[in-house]
Amino acid sequence: MTLENRPLTPVELATFRARQRSRSRALAVVLLALVVLFFAITIVKLRDESIRDAKSRQQLAAPIAVTPTAAASLPSGGQAGNGPVNQGAKQ
């Protein structure tokens, strides 16, 4: 089977262009779907990360409860922060 190297008739050309437009539209839809998918994944990841960061900041900012038994074991006699700063450092 050999390919003919002749110009297309107007009907063949119209059919060829219609198929070409159809393929182009299908490719555009697929590319648009990928863009939307990547955008949605990015938004979900950013939202989850910001929620996770907010929770960790909230946990870090939460006050630490000092029980009476823990306060008695502090070197400053129950006052947090008044003990020696660098016990092992040379002075």
N, C-alpha and C positions, 0 to 999 in steps of 0.2 A: 504494500500500500504506500503510495507516494503522496506527499502533500502538494497541493496545487499552489502555485505562486501567482494567483490572479487576484485582482481587486474584488472586494465583496460587493454583492448587490445591495441596494438600499434596504431590502428586507433582511438580508443576512446581517448587515451592519446594525440595523435597529435591534435585532435579536441579540447580537453580540453585546451591544451597549446596555441592553436591559439586564442581561446576566451579569455584566460587569458592575452595574449599579446595585444589583441585588447582593452580590458578594461584598461590595464596599459597605453597604448598610449593615450586613451581618457582622462584618469585622468591627465596624463602629460600635455596634451594640455590645459585642464581646469586650472591647476595650473600655467602654463606659462602665460595664459591669465590674471589670477588674478595678477601675479607679474607685468606684463606690465601695467595693469590698475592702480595698486597702485603706481608704479613708475611715470606714467604720471600724476596722481592726485597730487603727491608730487611736481613734477617739476612745474606744473601750480600754485600751492599754493605758492611755494617759489618765483616764478617769479612775481606773483601778489603782494606778500608782499614786495619784493624789489622795485618794481615800486611805491607802495604806500609809502614806506619809503623815496624813492628818492624825491617824490613829497612833502612830509611833510618837508624834509630837505631843499628843494628848497624854500618852503614857509617861513620857519623859517629864511633862509638866505636872503630873499628879503628885501631890504631897506624899511623902513617905511617913507612914504612921510609926511613931516611936512608942513602943509599949513600956510600961513602968519597969519591967525586968530588963529590957534593952537599954533604957535610960540609965539604970543603975550601973550597968557594965561599961558605960562610956568613961574615958579617962578623966573627963572634966567634972565628974559627979553629976551627970545628967544634962549638962549644957553642951549641946552639939556645936562644934566649931571652936571651942575654947581650948582644946588640947594642943599639944606640940605639933607644929606643922611638918617639920622634917625630922623625924626621930632618928633615922639612919644617916643623915647628912653630917659631914664634918663641919664644925663651926669655928 
